Amino acid sequence: AQKVTQAQTEISVVEKEDVTLDCVYETRDTTYYLFWYKQPPSGELVFLIRRNSFDEQNEISGRYSWNFQKSTSSFNFTITASQVVDSAVYFCALSGTSNTGNQFYFGTGTSLTVIP
Amino acid sequence: AAGVIQSPRHLIKEKRETATLKCYPIPRHDTVYWYQQGPGQDPQFLISFYEKMQSDKGSIPDRFSAQQFSDYHSELNMSSLELGDSALYFCASSLGLAVSYEQYFGPGTRLTVT
């Protein structure tokens, strides 16, 4: 079964602090894709990153970085020097395959509040 | 670049009414997915279509139906609306099932049932 767990429901940090959002996934597929999306109060889903299961290289994009570890089935997201504009709900997601359905499986989201 | 278009963006209906949500995929995309996101919840997969045929079915209520047309746009029809149907409905599209991991999401339609 495909499952994504985001244990942190809500996180509050003070501006300029670093924050890590956790994501743990379950899948029986050998090939799969993991995603992070940002959902601001306006509601749209903003794509942040996609990683495939064969690429465990960590990635950094500006203040954002991602740590993918297959050994622990985790795909954690770190925001460095957080800003108020980072306040949003962040979803981790796992894509299905033709065997498990091609839909996305989302975690329950982590609501991040950055306090000025 | 063209994105997924959803209309309307906001919709207010009363209980027991019907609603139709429309989704226009990215040009050349032949696969459409519908998701429902209740308040404070994560998006849940409803149904998908590939080349105008239903490809997968998730937790879509029997009161809902959907189809994909020859121009690949899709419509989600919702009847006998209930208060619990109030949600943000996302449509996503991809260029075929083989690359379903490249789903592009639309801005969503916010449905409010009163």
Boltz contact constraints between the chains, C-beta under 6 A:
constraints:
  - contact:
      token1: [A, 33]
      token2: [B, 101]
      max_distance: 6.0
  - contact:
      token1: [A, 43]
      token2: [B, 88]
      max_distance: 6.0
  - contact:
      token1: [A, 43]
      token2: [B, 108]
      max_distance: 6.0
  - contact:
      token1: [A, 44]
      token2: [B, 107]
      max_distance: 6.0
  - contact:
      token1: [A, 45]
      token2: [B, 105]
      max_distance: 6.0
  - contact:
      token1: [A, 95]
      token2: [B, 101]
      max_distance: 6.0
  - contact:
      token1: [A, 101]
      token2: [B, 56]
      max_distance: 6.0
  - contact:
      token1: [A, 102]
      token2: [B, 97]
      max_distance: 6.0
  - contact:
      token1: [A, 102]
      token2: [B, 100]
      max_distance: 6.0
  - contact:
      token1: [A, 103]
      token2: [B, 45]
      max_distance: 6.0
  - contact:
      token1: [A, 106]
      token2: [B, 42]
      max_distance: 6.0
  - contact:
      token1: [A, 106]
      token2: [B, 43]
      max_distance: 6.0
  - contact:
      token1: [A, 108]
      token2: [B, 42]
      max_distance: 6.0
  - contact:
      token1: [A, 109]
      token2: [B, 42]
      max_distance: 6.0
